[in-house]
Amino acid sequence: MPSIGSIHRALRFAIVATLIGAAALTSPLAAETGAEAWLRYSKLNPRAAEVYRRLPDRVVLLDDSLVLKTAQQELSRGLEQMLGRALQVESSSVKRSSFAGKAIVLGTMKDLHVLSSTLRPPHELSGDGYWLKSAKIHGSECLIVAGGTDRGVLYGVFALLSNISRAERPAAVDLATLDLATMDEEQQPYAAVRWVNQWDNLDGRIERGYGGPSIFFAEGKVRSDLIRAGRYARLLASIGINGCTINNVNAAPGILEDSFIEQVGRIAEVFRPWGVQLSLSVDLSSPKVMGGLDTFDPLDPRVAEWWRKKADEIYRRIPDFGGFVVKADSEGRLGPSTYGRTPADAANVIARALKPHGGVVFYRAFVYNHHLDWHDLKNDRAKAAYDNFHPLDGAFDDNVIIQIKNGPIDFQVREPASPLFAGLRRTNEAIELQITQEYTGQQRHLCFLVPMWKEVMDFDMRVHDIRADAPDGPVKDLVAGRVFHRPTGGFVGVANLGMDANWMGSPLAMANLYGFGRLAWDPNLSAEKIIDEWTRLTFGGDPLVVKTITAMQLSSWHVYESYTGPLGVGTLTNIVGNHYDPGPQSSEENGWGQWHRADHQGIGMDRTVATGTGYIGQYPPEVQTLYESLAKCPDELLLFFHHVPYGYVLHSGKTVVQHVYDSHYEGADQARGFVSQWKGIEGHIDEERYRDILARFQYQAGQAVVWRDAICKWIYGLSGIQDEKGRVGINSRK
Ligand code: GCV
């Protein structure tokens, strides 16, 4: 049994070591503008500081696990920066009998029970959930941050710090009195899977990344300096993200070389303290192209053995490895079709190799033929995911997750929800959202995507068709596995953060990463709540700043849509080049299938069952009825589902062509309006970010005019119909 003296010495050592750790974590970051993103922990105003100083100034850890230590360091760092007060730290496996005094207590529910058998939240915490609770422990007022797991404790700490940073009252606590006795907030994540994907190439470039080079790779190797990778993991953890796939889905087989796995292990080491599981994208042909076999046929036993050995090797180096992401038979990537096998054959052979270690396979539903015959009006790329995967429902192992893009084409500014969400009932699924703004302005245009994502996630697929008035299958519940009682599922975001000081190439674009994490945690949060949180954390609580930035962000998707791609028309950006500039004809007359079918008579893809490609027939019956009928189809998706003449009258009362003219002029005006809105907060935020962002809005205003003029000219050229307001056409008064 250790002596009292040795316990005290150990405790003192733990305190000093933790304080040193916290300081090391704090200093270099603070100097970098933008790098802190929403984790700025600025000094609180005197009133809020006075209130929060009533928190105990001692923190007790109920265990000494790595993630719990991170939680404590983050708490110490946050409170020190915001309140200017250092926390006293006790890191020990506290015994029931020796616990005394006021403290912030960090631990899992299991450890908390040792301390007090009566303390338990109203609903049992499972997985990564957390509970913030003020309670008396052995007579002393304490604030408990408990988790279902260590990771849950870390998320609870971030939630507490977020509340304090926003000088918001913690749930049920009166800010005026901060009556600790009433603090009681329990949160449970909506789904197990809350992952990001990075499309980083091993040479250091990031496909569709607009925030500089890779934070993981350079010149074919893992970077020697992984400081940014660790900071990325911290950002991810702060919004509840628990997994990160570090390399491009167009995967280089070399990622699975023994020597590379060794290097990748170093990235896992900087993720681990933050509870972020590392995973890899893999090329299905790896057993052949780098593994020495003469085949990669998923049904060949040698191939199964190869994947098994590879998985074992990875888990030896990375015991908490998350699993693999697979893009196959897509955009030129090899896949099971080479051997006449199915995606289920391919996914399962890998899943079985991962299964003993607890790993999962994300098999992407983005499988399509990019050599479609565009002459054939029945061909339709939108049908591909459902056609390929629906027949295989039930054939995938239970550690396979089908990763489905939000819409059936490819991250366009407006698409309906993919019918595959409703097409899989005996298979796990996850929604794939694109945080990096490939088709939505590449971070050079403001486009806050949470309102768009929410429309898709809230869309009711009517999977049971029981009652017309009750939602029975919103996409968020389908992917979370709640409708068909699946063992796993959830949310994946393609993030593509890079080495730029502000991570994404634009400080305002970071709202999309924040929003993704918050929605993955709780898709029922409103866009207004999410952007309010982000703005306060990133720019502080000045009411004018909050009002201005939240209003701009919330309107930005519609503004961008109105000058780039209204009425669900599809791809008007240049698809053969940068996916950014206007290039409305580039999507036509080629095999990629991002067609809008605009000609001199009309515009839009006829996807009806009656006369078109039949795509609408992939939805459950009630949804089919909504989209099949011209009369019911919502204006904003009209051209996605129907081919109509330019003079067709919308529900709004405008003709299609007039809508296109008006929306482009209105959108460009609103983009110009962003400049004056932003100027209104001059002097209310720091000069550096003010100027940087002002220049971006001035650029965007110019680009919106470029878009407006290009699309209006194009549509006028096709339709020959002049703008009623005289802005477009031969008699244009412009
Ligand atoms: C990584 C789109 C992008 C590609 C991307 C692909 C995918 O086509 O333009 O860069 O490839 O989607 O999601 O696999």
Boltz pocket constraint, residues with backbone or C-beta under 6 A from the ligand:
constraints:
  - pocket:
      binder: B
      contacts: [[A, 199], [A, 207], [A, 208], [A, 248], [A, 249], [A, 250], [A, 327], [A, 366], [A, 410]]
      max_distance: 6.0
